[in-house]
Amino acid sequence: MLDAMEIIFMIVIVGEFIMGILGNGFIGLVNFVDWVKKRKIYLVDIILTSVATSRIGLLFMIFLNGFTMTLYPEVFDYEDIMRIIDGLWTITNHLNVWLATCLSIFYCLKIANFSHPLFLWLKWRINRVILIILLASLLISVFFSFLIINNYNEIFKSFILRKDKKNTTSSSIYSKMLLNLGSLFPFTVSLISFFLLILSLWKHVQKRKFSSWDARDPSTEIHLRALKTVISFLILFVIYCLTFFIATSNDFFPESELVMIFIQIIAPIYPLGHTFILIWGNIKLRQTSLNVLQQMKHCLRGDISISRLCRNKYLLIDRR
Protein backbone atom coordinates (compact mmCIF):
# COMPACT_ATOMS: atom_id res chain seq x y z
CA MET A 1 0.00 0.00 0.00
CA LEU A 2 1.43 3.35 -1.05
CA ASP A 3 1.61 6.20 1.46
CA ALA A 4 0.72 9.81 0.67
CA MET A 5 4.30 10.80 -0.19
CA GLU A 6 4.72 7.95 -2.67
CA ILE A 7 1.38 8.76 -4.32
CA ILE A 8 2.39 12.41 -4.75
CA PHE A 9 5.76 11.28 -6.10
CA MET A 10 4.11 8.99 -8.67
CA ILE A 11 1.75 11.77 -9.80
CA VAL A 12 4.65 14.23 -10.23
CA ILE A 13 6.92 11.81 -12.09
CA VAL A 14 4.09 10.67 -14.38
CA GLY A 15 3.29 14.33 -15.13
CA GLU A 16 6.95 15.05 -15.92
CA PHE A 17 7.12 11.98 -18.14
CA ILE A 18 3.98 12.96 -20.10
CA MET A 19 5.19 16.55 -20.57
CA GLY A 20 8.58 15.30 -21.73
CA ILE A 21 7.03 12.90 -24.24
CA LEU A 22 4.76 15.66 -25.57
CA GLY A 23 7.60 18.19 -25.90
CA ASN A 24 10.12 15.86 -27.52
CA GLY A 25 7.46 14.18 -29.64
CA PHE A 26 6.39 17.61 -30.87
CA ILE A 27 9.95 18.36 -32.06
CA GLY A 28 10.15 15.05 -33.93
CA LEU A 29 6.68 15.40 -35.44
CA VAL A 30 7.20 18.97 -36.68
CA ASN A 31 10.54 18.13 -38.30
CA PHE A 32 9.11 14.95 -39.86
CA VAL A 33 6.11 16.79 -41.35
CA ASP A 34 8.40 19.55 -42.63
CA TRP A 35 10.66 16.92 -44.23
CA VAL A 36 7.69 15.25 -45.95
CA LYS A 37 6.38 18.58 -47.28
CA LYS A 38 9.68 20.01 -48.53
CA ARG A 39 11.30 16.69 -49.52
CA LYS A 40 14.47 17.78 -47.74
CA ILE A 41 15.69 18.13 -44.19
CA TYR A 42 18.23 20.52 -42.76
CA LEU A 43 21.13 19.46 -40.56
CA VAL A 44 19.83 21.35 -37.52
CA ASP A 45 16.51 19.50 -37.84
CA ILE A 46 18.36 16.16 -37.88
CA ILE A 47 20.21 17.13 -34.70
CA LEU A 48 17.07 18.37 -32.95
CA THR A 49 15.13 15.23 -33.88
CA SER A 50 17.99 13.05 -32.65
CA VAL A 51 18.16 14.99 -29.37
CA ALA A 52 14.39 14.64 -28.91
CA THR A 53 14.50 10.90 -29.59
CA SER A 54 17.33 10.31 -27.12
CA ARG A 55 15.54 12.34 -24.47
CA ILE A 56 12.40 10.27 -24.84
CA GLY A 57 14.56 7.25 -24.06
CA LEU A 58 16.23 8.99 -21.11
CA LEU A 59 12.88 10.10 -19.69
CA PHE A 60 11.60 6.56 -20.02
CA MET A 61 14.61 5.21 -18.08
CA ILE A 62 14.17 7.85 -15.34
CA PHE A 63 10.46 7.03 -15.12
CA LEU A 64 11.20 3.29 -15.03
CA ASN A 65 13.73 3.80 -12.25
CA GLY A 66 11.29 5.87 -10.16
CA PHE A 67 8.42 3.48 -10.83
CA THR A 68 10.55 0.49 -9.79
CA MET A 69 11.93 2.25 -6.71
CA THR A 70 8.40 3.00 -5.47
CA LEU A 71 6.43 -0.12 -6.36
CA TYR A 72 9.02 -2.89 -6.78
CA PRO A 73 12.15 -2.00 -4.75
CA GLU A 74 13.15 -5.68 -4.57
CA VAL A 75 14.14 -5.48 -8.25
CA PHE A 76 17.30 -3.63 -7.19
CA ASP A 77 18.49 -6.85 -5.51
CA TYR A 78 18.82 -8.65 -8.85
CA GLU A 79 22.19 -8.00 -10.45
CA ASP A 80 21.25 -9.16 -13.97
CA ILE A 81 18.27 -6.81 -14.11
CA MET A 82 20.40 -3.93 -12.84
CA ARG A 83 22.96 -4.67 -15.56
CA ILE A 84 20.27 -4.19 -18.23
CA ILE A 85 18.73 -1.08 -16.62
CA ASP A 86 22.06 0.69 -16.09
CA GLY A 87 23.26 -0.39 -19.54
CA LEU A 88 20.21 1.15 -21.24
CA TRP A 89 20.47 4.21 -19.04
CA THR A 90 24.13 4.63 -20.05
CA ILE A 91 23.29 4.48 -23.76
CA THR A 92 20.45 7.02 -23.52
CA ASN A 93 22.37 9.33 -21.18
CA HIS A 94 25.57 9.42 -23.26
CA LEU A 95 23.63 9.78 -26.51
CA ASN A 96 21.72 12.67 -24.97
CA VAL A 97 24.87 14.51 -23.91
CA TRP A 98 26.73 13.87 -27.17
CA LEU A 99 23.77 14.98 -29.31
CA ALA A 100 23.37 18.15 -27.25
CA THR A 101 27.09 18.69 -27.75
CA CYS A 102 26.57 18.29 -31.51
CA LEU A 103 23.97 21.04 -31.33
CA SER A 104 26.41 23.28 -29.44
CA ILE A 105 29.15 22.60 -32.02
CA PHE A 106 26.69 23.31 -34.85
CA TYR A 107 25.74 26.69 -33.38
CA CYS A 108 29.40 27.52 -32.78
CA LEU A 109 30.53 26.66 -36.32
CA LYS A 110 27.47 28.15 -37.98
CA ILE A 111 27.23 31.43 -36.03
CA ALA A 112 30.67 32.28 -34.65
CA ASN A 113 33.16 34.11 -36.84
CA PHE A 114 36.90 33.51 -36.48
CA SER A 115 39.77 33.74 -38.94
CA HIS A 116 41.76 30.83 -37.58
CA PRO A 117 42.53 28.25 -40.34
CA LEU A 118 41.36 25.28 -38.25
CA PHE A 119 38.06 26.94 -37.42
CA LEU A 120 37.49 27.90 -41.06
CA TRP A 121 38.33 24.35 -42.18
CA LEU A 122 35.72 22.95 -39.75
CA LYS A 123 33.21 25.64 -40.71
CA TRP A 124 33.43 24.80 -44.42
CA ARG A 125 32.92 21.10 -43.64
CA ILE A 126 30.25 21.52 -40.99
CA ASN A 127 27.89 18.90 -42.42
CA ARG A 128 30.58 16.23 -42.55
CA VAL A 129 31.90 17.15 -39.10
CA ILE A 130 28.48 16.96 -37.43
CA LEU A 131 27.54 13.69 -39.12
CA ILE A 132 30.84 12.12 -38.03
CA ILE A 133 30.22 13.27 -34.46
CA LEU A 134 26.67 11.87 -34.57
CA LEU A 135 27.94 8.47 -35.70
CA ALA A 136 30.83 8.53 -33.22
CA SER A 137 28.48 9.43 -30.37
CA LEU A 138 26.37 6.34 -31.07
CA LEU A 139 29.42 4.07 -31.19
CA ILE A 140 30.95 5.59 -28.05
CA SER A 141 27.67 5.28 -26.14
CA VAL A 142 27.23 1.62 -27.08
CA PHE A 143 30.88 0.83 -26.33
CA PHE A 144 30.79 2.56 -22.95
CA SER A 145 27.54 0.78 -22.10
CA PHE A 146 28.96 -2.67 -22.85
CA LEU A 147 32.12 -1.76 -20.94
CA ILE A 148 30.08 -0.89 -17.87
CA ILE A 149 27.88 -3.99 -18.17
CA ASN A 150 30.88 -6.32 -18.42
CA ASN A 151 32.48 -4.79 -15.33
CA TYR A 152 29.27 -4.30 -13.38
CA ASN A 153 29.84 -7.22 -11.04
CA GLU A 154 33.31 -6.09 -9.96
CA ILE A 155 32.35 -2.43 -9.50
CA PHE A 156 29.00 -2.68 -7.72
CA LYS A 157 28.95 -6.18 -6.19
CA SER A 158 29.38 -4.88 -2.64
CA PHE A 159 26.30 -2.68 -3.09
CA ILE A 160 23.95 -4.95 -5.02
CA LEU A 161 24.32 -7.97 -2.72
CA ARG A 162 22.91 -6.03 0.21
CA LYS A 163 19.26 -6.82 0.89
CA ASP A 164 18.27 -3.42 2.16
CA LYS A 165 15.94 -1.19 0.15
CA LYS A 166 17.88 2.02 0.81
CA ASN A 167 21.25 0.45 0.06
CA THR A 168 20.13 -1.19 -3.18
CA THR A 169 18.35 1.93 -4.35
CA SER A 170 21.31 4.18 -3.54
CA SER A 171 23.66 1.73 -5.26
CA SER A 172 21.80 2.26 -8.53
CA ILE A 173 22.04 6.03 -8.10
CA TYR A 174 25.72 5.66 -7.14
CA SER A 175 26.37 3.77 -10.36
CA LYS A 176 24.66 6.49 -12.39
CA MET A 177 26.82 9.15 -10.75
CA LEU A 178 29.95 7.22 -11.76
CA LEU A 179 28.61 6.71 -15.28
CA ASN A 180 28.09 10.47 -15.56
CA LEU A 181 31.86 10.86 -15.48
CA GLY A 182 31.89 9.51 -19.03
CA SER A 183 29.96 12.63 -20.07
CA LEU A 184 32.78 14.92 -18.93
CA PHE A 185 34.43 15.17 -22.36
CA PRO A 186 31.31 16.14 -24.39
CA PHE A 187 30.32 18.53 -21.60
CA THR A 188 33.76 20.17 -21.89
CA VAL A 189 33.34 20.49 -25.66
CA SER A 190 29.97 22.21 -25.14
CA LEU A 191 31.60 24.54 -22.62
CA ILE A 192 34.32 25.43 -25.16
CA SER A 193 31.63 26.10 -27.80
CA PHE A 194 29.86 28.38 -25.34
CA PHE A 195 32.98 30.45 -24.67
CA LEU A 196 33.74 30.66 -28.40
CA LEU A 197 30.24 32.01 -29.00
CA ILE A 198 30.75 34.60 -26.25
CA LEU A 199 34.10 35.62 -27.76
CA SER A 200 32.55 35.85 -31.23
CA LEU A 201 29.69 37.98 -29.89
CA TRP A 202 32.14 40.26 -28.06
CA LYS A 203 34.21 40.77 -31.23
CA HIS A 204 31.04 41.45 -33.22
CA VAL A 205 29.83 44.05 -30.71
CA GLN A 206 33.24 45.74 -30.70
CA LYS A 207 33.13 46.04 -34.50
CA ARG A 208 29.60 47.44 -34.44
CA LYS A 209 30.62 50.15 -31.99
CA PHE A 210 32.71 51.81 -34.69
CA SER A 211 29.73 51.93 -37.04
CA SER A 212 26.06 52.78 -36.65
CA TRP A 213 25.42 50.17 -33.98
CA ASP A 214 21.88 48.85 -33.74
CA ALA A 215 20.74 47.12 -30.58
CA ARG A 216 18.53 44.82 -32.67
CA ASP A 217 21.32 43.73 -34.99
CA PRO A 218 20.34 40.30 -36.50
CA SER A 219 23.75 38.76 -35.89
CA THR A 220 23.65 39.79 -32.24
CA GLU A 221 20.19 38.30 -31.83
CA ILE A 222 21.35 35.03 -33.39
CA HIS A 223 24.36 34.89 -31.08
CA LEU A 224 22.20 35.54 -28.03
CA ARG A 225 19.66 32.89 -29.04
CA ALA A 226 22.40 30.30 -29.50
CA LEU A 227 24.03 31.27 -26.19
CA LYS A 228 20.73 30.82 -24.33
CA THR A 229 20.35 27.33 -25.76
CA VAL A 230 23.89 26.27 -24.90
CA ILE A 231 24.02 27.81 -21.42
CA SER A 232 20.64 26.29 -20.51
CA PHE A 233 21.99 22.86 -21.47
CA LEU A 234 25.13 23.36 -19.39
CA ILE A 235 23.26 24.57 -16.30
CA LEU A 236 20.54 21.90 -16.43
CA PHE A 237 23.07 19.13 -17.00
CA VAL A 238 25.14 20.31 -14.02
CA ILE A 239 21.98 20.23 -11.87
CA TYR A 240 21.21 16.77 -13.24
CA CYS A 241 24.66 15.49 -12.23
CA LEU A 242 24.56 17.21 -8.85
CA THR A 243 21.38 15.33 -7.94
CA PHE A 244 23.24 12.02 -8.14
CA PHE A 245 26.18 13.50 -6.23
CA ILE A 246 23.86 14.63 -3.44
CA ALA A 247 22.21 11.21 -3.32
CA THR A 248 25.54 9.47 -2.76
CA SER A 249 27.12 12.02 -0.39
CA ASN A 250 26.03 10.30 2.80
CA ASP A 251 28.63 12.19 4.82
CA PHE A 252 26.90 15.50 4.08
CA PHE A 253 23.33 14.45 3.25
CA PRO A 254 21.74 11.68 5.34
CA GLU A 255 20.41 8.80 3.24
CA SER A 256 16.61 8.65 3.39
CA GLU A 257 13.62 7.81 1.24
CA LEU A 258 12.78 11.52 1.01
CA VAL A 259 16.18 12.27 -0.53
CA MET A 260 15.72 9.47 -3.09
CA ILE A 261 12.28 10.80 -4.05
CA PHE A 262 13.70 14.32 -4.36
CA ILE A 263 16.43 13.02 -6.70
CA GLN A 264 13.92 11.23 -8.91
CA ILE A 265 11.78 14.39 -9.19
CA ILE A 266 14.71 16.72 -10.00
CA ALA A 267 16.40 14.40 -12.52
CA PRO A 268 13.77 14.78 -15.33
CA ILE A 269 14.07 18.58 -15.25
CA TYR A 270 17.19 18.38 -17.45
CA PRO A 271 15.70 16.45 -20.44
CA LEU A 272 12.32 18.11 -19.90
CA GLY A 273 13.27 21.75 -19.37
CA HIS A 274 15.90 21.98 -22.09
CA THR A 275 13.43 20.54 -24.62
CA PHE A 276 11.02 23.44 -24.15
CA ILE A 277 13.95 25.88 -24.30
CA LEU A 278 14.89 24.33 -27.67
CA ILE A 279 11.31 24.74 -28.89
CA TRP A 280 11.20 28.38 -27.85
CA GLY A 281 14.65 29.13 -29.28
CA ASN A 282 13.89 27.66 -32.71
CA ILE A 283 11.81 29.96 -34.93
CA LYS A 284 10.01 27.15 -36.77
CA LEU A 285 9.21 25.16 -33.64
CA ARG A 286 8.15 28.25 -31.71
CA GLN A 287 5.83 29.45 -34.47
CA THR A 288 4.30 26.00 -34.88
CA SER A 289 3.75 25.65 -31.14
CA LEU A 290 2.08 29.07 -31.00
CA ASN A 291 -0.18 28.08 -33.90
CA VAL A 292 -1.11 24.84 -32.14
CA LEU A 293 -1.93 26.70 -28.93
CA GLN A 294 -3.99 29.21 -30.91
CA GLN A 295 -5.93 26.40 -32.57
CA MET A 296 -6.54 24.74 -29.21
CA LYS A 297 -7.76 28.07 -27.84
CA HIS A 298 -10.21 28.44 -30.72
CA CYS A 299 -11.40 24.86 -30.28
CA LEU A 300 -12.04 25.44 -26.58
CA ARG A 301 -13.91 28.65 -27.36
CA GLY A 302 -15.94 26.77 -29.94
CA ASP A 303 -16.84 24.06 -27.46
CA ILE A 304 -17.84 26.67 -24.88
CA SER A 305 -19.98 28.56 -27.39
CA ILE A 306 -21.68 25.34 -28.53
CA SER A 307 -22.41 24.34 -24.95
CA ARG A 308 -23.88 27.81 -24.31
CA LEU A 309 -26.11 27.55 -27.38
CA CYS A 310 -27.35 24.14 -26.30
CA ARG A 311 -28.05 25.39 -22.79
CA ASN A 312 -29.95 28.42 -24.09
CA LYS A 313 -31.93 26.14 -26.41
CA TYR A 314 -32.96 23.90 -23.53
CA LEU A 315 -33.95 26.96 -21.46
CA LEU A 316 -36.21 28.19 -24.27
CA ILE A 317 -37.82 24.76 -24.57
CA ASP A 318 -38.45 24.64 -20.79
CA ARG A 319 -40.10 28.09 -20.86
CA ARG A 320 -42.43 26.98 -23.63
C-alpha positions in Angstrom: 0.0 0.0 0.0 1.4 3.4 -1.0 1.6 6.2 1.5 0.7 9.8 0.7 4.3 10.8 -0.2 4.7 7.9 -2.7 1.4 8.8 -4.3 2.4 12.4 -4.8 5.8 11.3 -6.1 4.1 9.0 -8.7 1.7 11.8 -9.8 4.6 14.2 -10.2 6.9 11.8 -12.1 4.1 10.7 -14.4 3.3 14.3 -15.1 6.9 15.1 -15.9 7.1 12.0 -18.1 4.0 13.0 -20.1 5.2 16.5 -20.6 8.6 15.3 -21.7 7.0 12.9 -24.2 4.8 15.7 -25.6 7.6 18.2 -25.9 10.1 15.9 -27.5 7.5 14.2 -29.6 6.4 17.6 -30.9 9.9 18.4 -32.1 10.2 15.1 -33.9 6.7 15.4 -35.4 7.2 19.0 -36.7 10.5 18.1 -38.3 9.1 15.0 -39.9 6.1 16.8 -41.3 8.4 19.5 -42.6 10.7 16.9 -44.2 7.7 15.2 -46.0 6.4 18.6 -47.3 9.7 20.0 -48.5 11.3 16.7 -49.5 14.5 17.8 -47.7 15.7 18.1 -44.2 18.2 20.5 -42.8 21.1 19.5 -40.6 19.8 21.4 -37.5 16.5 19.5 -37.8 18.4 16.2 -37.9 20.2 17.1 -34.7 17.1 18.4 -32.9 15.1 15.2 -33.9 18.0 13.1 -32.6 18.2 15.0 -29.4 14.4 14.6 -28.9 14.5 10.9 -29.6 17.3 10.3 -27.1 15.5 12.3 -24.5 12.4 10.3 -24.8 14.6 7.2 -24.1 16.2 9.0 -21.1 12.9 10.1 -19.7 11.6 6.6 -20.0 14.6 5.2 -18.1 14.2 7.8 -15.3 10.5 7.0 -15.1 11.2 3.3 -15.0 13.7 3.8 -12.2 11.3 5.9 -10.2 8.4 3.5 -10.8 10.5 0.5 -9.8 11.9 2.3 -6.7 8.4 3.0 -5.5 6.4 -0.1 -6.4 9.0 -2.9 -6.8 12.1 -2.0 -4.8 13.1 -5.7 -4.6 14.1 -5.5 -8.3 17.3 -3.6 -7.2 18.5 -6.9 -5.5 18.8 -8.7 -8.9 22.2 -8.0 -10.5 21.2 -9.2 -14.0 18.3 -6.8 -14.1 20.4 -3.9 -12.8 23.0 -4.7 -15.6 20.3 -4.2 -18.2 18.7 -1.1 -16.6 22.1 0.7 -16.1 23.3 -0.4 -19.5 20.2 1.1 -21.2 20.5 4.2 -19.0 24.1 4.6 -20.0 23.3 4.5 -23.8 20.5 7.0 -23.5 22.4 9.3 -21.2 25.6 9.4 -23.3 23.6 9.8 -26.5 21.7 12.7 -25.0 24.9 14.5 -23.9 26.7 13.9 -27.2 23.8 15.0 -29.3 23.4 18.1 -27.2 27.1 18.7 -27.8 26.6 18.3 -31.5 24.0 21.0 -31.3 26.4 23.3 -29.4 29.1 22.6 -32.0 26.7 23.3 -34.9 25.7 26.7 -33.4 29.4 27.5 -32.8 30.5 26.7 -36.3 27.5 28.2 -38.0 27.2 31.4 -36.0 30.7 32.3 -34.7 33.2 34.1 -36.8 36.9 33.5 -36.5 39.8 33.7 -38.9 41.8 30.8 -37.6 42.5 28.2 -40.3 41.4 25.3 -38.3 38.1 26.9 -37.4 37.5 27.9 -41.1 38.3 24.3 -42.2 35.7 22.9 -39.7 33.2 25.6 -40.7 33.4 24.8 -44.4 32.9 21.1 -43.6 30.3 21.5 -41.0 27.9 18.9 -42.4 30.6 16.2 -42.5 31.9 17.2 -39.1 28.5 17.0 -37.4 27.5 13.7 -39.1 30.8 12.1 -38.0 30.2 13.3 -34.5 26.7 11.9 -34.6 27.9 8.5 -35.7 30.8 8.5 -33.2 28.5 9.4 -30.4 26.4 6.3 -31.1 29.4 4.1 -31.2 31.0 5.6 -28.0 27.7 5.3 -26.1 27.2 1.6 -27.1 30.9 0.8 -26.3 30.8 2.6 -23.0 27.5 0.8 -22.1 29.0 -2.7 -22.9 32.1 -1.8 -20.9 30.1 -0.9 -17.9 27.9 -4.0 -18.2 30.9 -6.3 -18.4 32.5 -4.8 -15.3 29.3 -4.3 -13.4 29.8 -7.2 -11.0 33.3 -6.1 -10.0 32.3 -2.4 -9.5 29.0 -2.7 -7.7 29.0 -6.2 -6.2 29.4 -4.9 -2.6 26.3 -2.7 -3.1 24.0 -5.0 -5.0 24.3 -8.0 -2.7 22.9 -6.0 0.2 19.3 -6.8 0.9 18.3 -3.4 2.2 15.9 -1.2 0.1 17.9 2.0 0.8 21.3 0.4 0.1 20.1 -1.2 -3.2 18.3 1.9 -4.4 21.3 4.2 -3.5 23.7 1.7 -5.3 21.8 2.3 -8.5 22.0 6.0 -8.1 25.7 5.7 -7.1 26.4 3.8 -10.4 24.7 6.5 -12.4 26.8 9.2 -10.8 29.9 7.2 -11.8 28.6 6.7 -15.3 28.1 10.5 -15.6 31.9 10.9 -15.5 31.9 9.5 -19.0 30.0 12.6 -20.1 32.8 14.9 -18.9 34.4 15.2 -22.4 31.3 16.1 -24.4 30.3 18.5 -21.6 33.8 20.2 -21.9 33.3 20.5 -25.7 30.0 22.2 -25.1 31.6 24.5 -22.6 34.3 25.4 -25.2 31.6 26.1 -27.8 29.9 28.4 -25.3 33.0 30.4 -24.7 33.7 30.7 -28.4 30.2 32.0 -29.0 30.7 34.6 -26.3 34.1 35.6 -27.8 32.6 35.9 -31.2 29.7 38.0 -29.9 32.1 40.3 -28.1 34.2 40.8 -31.2 31.0 41.5 -33.2 29.8 44.0 -30.7 33.2 45.7 -30.7 33.1 46.0 -34.5 29.6 47.4 -34.4 30.6 50.1 -32.0 32.7 51.8 -34.7 29.7 51.9 -37.0 26.1 52.8 -36.6 25.4 50.2 -34.0 21.9 48.8 -33.7 20.7 47.1 -30.6 18.5 44.8 -32.7 21.3 43.7 -35.0 20.3 40.3 -36.5 23.8 38.8 -35.9 23.7 39.8 -32.2 20.2 38.3 -31.8 21.3 35.0 -33.4 24.4 34.9 -31.1 22.2 35.5 -28.0 19.7 32.9 -29.0 22.4 30.3 -29.5 24.0 31.3 -26.2 20.7 30.8 -24.3 20.3 27.3 -25.8 23.9 26.3 -24.9 24.0 27.8 -21.4 20.6 26.3 -20.5 22.0 22.9 -21.5 25.1 23.4 -19.4 23.3 24.6 -16.3 20.5 21.9 -16.4 23.1 19.1 -17.0 25.1 20.3 -14.0 22.0 20.2 -11.9 21.2 16.8 -13.2 24.7 15.5 -12.2 24.6 17.2 -8.8 21.4 15.3 -7.9 23.2 12.0 -8.1 26.2 13.5 -6.2 23.9 14.6 -3.4 22.2 11.2 -3.3 25.5 9.5 -2.8 27.1 12.0 -0.4 26.0 10.3 2.8 28.6 12.2 4.8 26.9 15.5 4.1 23.3 14.4 3.3 21.7 11.7 5.3 20.4 8.8 3.2 16.6 8.7 3.4 13.6 7.8 1.2 12.8 11.5 1.0 16.2 12.3 -0.5 15.7 9.5 -3.1 12.3 10.8 -4.1 13.7 14.3 -4.4 16.4 13.0 -6.7 13.9 11.2 -8.9 11.8 14.4 -9.2 14.7 16.7 -10.0 16.4 14.4 -12.5 13.8 14.8 -15.3 14.1 18.6 -15.2 17.2 18.4 -17.5 15.7 16.5 -20.4 12.3 18.1 -19.9 13.3 21.8 -19.4 15.9 22.0 -22.1 13.4 20.5 -24.6 11.0 23.4 -24.2 13.9 25.9 -24.3 14.9 24.3 -27.7 11.3 24.7 -28.9 11.2 28.4 -27.8 14.6 29.1 -29.3 13.9 27.7 -32.7 11.8 30.0 -34.9 10.0 27.1 -36.8 9.2 25.2 -33.6 8.2 28.3 -31.7 5.8 29.4 -34.5 4.3 26.0 -34.9 3.8 25.7 -31.1 2.1 29.1 -31.0 -0.2 28.1 -33.9 -1.1 24.8 -32.1 -1.9 26.7 -28.9 -4.0 29.2 -30.9 -5.9 26.4 -32.6 -6.5 24.7 -29.2 -7.8 28.1 -27.8 -10.2 28.4 -30.7 -11.4 24.9 -30.3 -12.0 25.4 -26.6 -13.9 28.6 -27.4 -15.9 26.8 -29.9 -16.8 24.1 -27.5 -17.8 26.7 -24.9 -20.0 28.6 -27.4 -21.7 25.3 -28.5 -22.4 24.3 -24.9 -23.9 27.8 -24.3 -26.1 27.5 -27.4 -27.3 24.1 -26.3 -28.0 25.4 -22.8 -29.9 28.4 -24.1 -31.9 26.1 -26.4 -33.0 23.9 -23.5 -33.9 27.0 -21.5 -36.2 28.2 -24.3 -37.8 24.8 -24.6 -38.5 24.6 -20.8 -40.1 28.1 -20.9 -42.4 27.0 -23.6 
